[in-house]
């Protein structure tokens, strides 16, 4: 959350003339309910299975595309291995203070943190990162910067073109 996946996914897809998909948006549209409601009514296991199936479905129907996945996606259902075997993976890893600042501005859009006091946001992000880092570190590319641009991606990914 707050790393810039959706923003940069849209920018890069347009820049490279690729179809763009946001995994969470696809699931929300198909389920006709918010992610938080899916978790509440059908459970996290259901959501994670749905997420994995949706990801695999994209690979089957599209030759080249760009997808932004939820922060938990790489951590379940062998999704990280699947993504690495079927594409180029990038972990956007800005500093925690930058993620906190971004999330404070849009807390109302984030069910997991909307009721969390601002002073607890840093601890929440650090805890999630610690849990997920072993998966994220398997990405083919890691961009650790608070100031990235299209040029950052061009330079980092030029070997995959």
Secondary structure as the mmCIF struct_conf table of DSSP 4:
data_model
#
loop_
_struct_conf.conf_type_id
_struct_conf.id
_struct_conf.beg_label_comp_id
_struct_conf.beg_label_asym_id
_struct_conf.beg_label_seq_id
_struct_conf.end_label_comp_id
_struct_conf.end_label_asym_id
_struct_conf.end_label_seq_id
BEND BEND1 UNK A 3 UNK A 4
HELX_RH_AL_P HELX_RH_AL_P1 UNK A 5 UNK A 15
TURN_TY1_P TURN_TY1_P1 UNK A 16 UNK A 17
STRN STRN1 UNK A 19 UNK A 22
HELX_RH_AL_P HELX_RH_AL_P2 UNK A 23 UNK A 31
TURN_TY1_P TURN_TY1_P2 UNK A 32 UNK A 32
BEND BEND2 UNK A 33 UNK A 33
HELX_RH_AL_P HELX_RH_AL_P3 UNK A 35 UNK A 42
HELX_RH_AL_P HELX_RH_AL_P4 UNK A 44 UNK A 61
BEND BEND3 UNK A 63 UNK A 64
STRN STRN2 UNK A 65 UNK A 68
TURN_TY1_P TURN_TY1_P3 UNK A 71 UNK A 72
HELX_RH_3T_P HELX_RH_3T_P1 UNK A 73 UNK A 75
BEND BEND4 UNK A 76 UNK A 76
TURN_TY1_P TURN_TY1_P4 UNK A 77 UNK A 78
HELX_RH_AL_P HELX_RH_AL_P5 UNK A 79 UNK A 86
BEND BEND5 UNK A 87 UNK A 87
STRN STRN3 UNK A 90 UNK A 92
HELX_RH_AL_P HELX_RH_AL_P6 UNK A 96 UNK A 105
TURN_TY1_P TURN_TY1_P5 UNK A 106 UNK A 106
HELX_RH_3T_P HELX_RH_3T_P2 UNK A 107 UNK A 109
TURN_TY1_P TURN_TY1_P6 UNK A 111 UNK A 115
BEND BEND6 UNK A 116 UNK A 116
HELX_RH_AL_P HELX_RH_AL_P7 UNK A 118 UNK A 136
TURN_TY1_P TURN_TY1_P7 UNK A 137 UNK A 138
BEND BEND7 UNK A 139 UNK A 140
STRN STRN4 UNK A 141 UNK A 143
BEND BEND8 UNK A 146 UNK A 147
HELX_RH_AL_P HELX_RH_AL_P8 UNK A 150 UNK A 157
HELX_RH_3T_P HELX_RH_3T_P3 UNK A 158 UNK A 160
#
